[in-house]
Amino acid sequence: MGKLLGIYTSTGGVPKLSINSVEVDLNGLIGDEQQNKKHHGGPLKAICVLENEVLCKLRDEGHPITPGSTGENLLIEGFNLEIGSVFSIGLVELEVMSAASPCYKISASFTDGQYRRMSNEKFPGETRWYCRVLSGGSISISA
């Protein structure tokens, strides 16, 4: 069974900062913003998700990645996502629409700035995922 480990938002850019709870609508997390709306946000890229298993693997490789540092909105574990996966965080239901292409703006999270380490093309499944919101609601980190 999957679990929500973290919720992250920003007024644009990275890192996104941890919050305890948030409202989710069809456009994503209320209060979260993106600097480049050409490549981020919108209904098919409403929420960016990172699996904790990927974060831990990257840390084990020596990368200085931290929760929120690559622009993800949700840090989760136990879901085993791929394109087309549908999963729920409480009453919020999400569908994985695409892998999030890595961008130079997350290079500080990687040894020698190697942000392409999160490329789904080069390392299948070791990426962040863009999700659309099928049903919104409130989510929070449980104690």
N, C-alpha and C positions, 0 to 999 in steps of 0.2 A: 504494500500500500504506500502511495506517495505521500510526501510531506512538504509543506512550505517552511523553508528555513529563514528566508529574508525577503523584505520588500524594500525597493530602492527607487528614489525619485530625484529629479534635479530640475532646476529652472532652465536647463539646457547644458549639454556637454557632460563630460565625465570628470571625476567619478560621480556616480549617483549615490546619494546618502541614505542611510537606513532610517526607516520609519516603522512604527508598530502596526499601523492599520491604514486602510485606504478604501475608498469607494471606486468601483470599476464600472465603466459604461462601455458602449460599443467602440469608443475611441481610445480606450485604455484606462490607465490610472489617472484619476482626477488629481490635477495639480502637477503632473509630470509633463515636462516640455522637452522638445528636441530642437537643436540649433539648425539642423539641415533637414527640412521637411521633404526634400526631394528623395532622400534615401531612407528616412526614418519616419515612423508614425503612419497614421492613416488606418483605415479599417482592417487592412490585411497585414499590417505590421503594428497593431495596436499595443502589444505587450511583447517585450523581449525577455526570454527565459533562458537561464543557464542552469544546467544540472550540476549539483554539487560533486558528483563523481568526476566530471570534467575538470572542475576547479581544483579538486584534490590531485588529480593526475598531473595537471600543469604545475602545481606547487611542488609535487614530488620531482618533477623534471628541473626544478630550480627557478621557475619563473616567479616574479614578485606580485602575482595576481592576488587581489583581495576581493571580497564580495562587493559588488557595485562598481568596481574599477573598469569593467569592460562595457558599461552602459546597460547592463541587464536590469530589468524591473523586478524580476522574481528569481530567487535562488531556491531550487527545489531538489528533492532526491527521491529515488525510488519509482520514477515514472517510465524510464527507458523510452524517450521520445524519438520520433522520426516524422517526416512530412506526412500529414494526414492523421496523426494521432489526435484523439480527443481525450481531454482529461479535466478533472474538476479540482478546484481549490475551494473548499466549502461549497457554497451555492454558485460560484463563478465557474462557468464552463468555457474552456478554451480549445481551439483547434490549431495545431501546428501547420503553418502555411508555407514556410520556407526557412532555410538556413540564413542567418544574418551574416552578410559578407563582412569580414574584418576590415577595419579602417585604421589608418595611421594614427588617429586620435587615441587609440587604446594601446599604443606602443609602449607606454610606461609600465604596463602590466606584464611585459615579456622581456626576458634576458636579451640584451643587445637589440631591443626594439622589434623583435621578430613577431609582430602582431599577426602575420599570416599563419602562425601556428594554430589559429582558430579557424582556418579555412576548411569548410566541409568538403571541398573538392580534394584537398591534399590529405586531410585526416577525417574521413567520414564519421559523423556522429560526435566529433569532438569540437563542438561549435555552440554558439548561442542560437536560439530558435525564435523566429517571429511567429506570433500567434494572433489570430483574430478572436474576438470575444463573441461567443455564442449566446451567453446569458451573463449579465452583470450582477453586481451586488457588493457586499462588503467582504473584505478579507482582512485577517489579522494574524499576527504571530502568536501562537499559543504558548503559554508559559510551561 
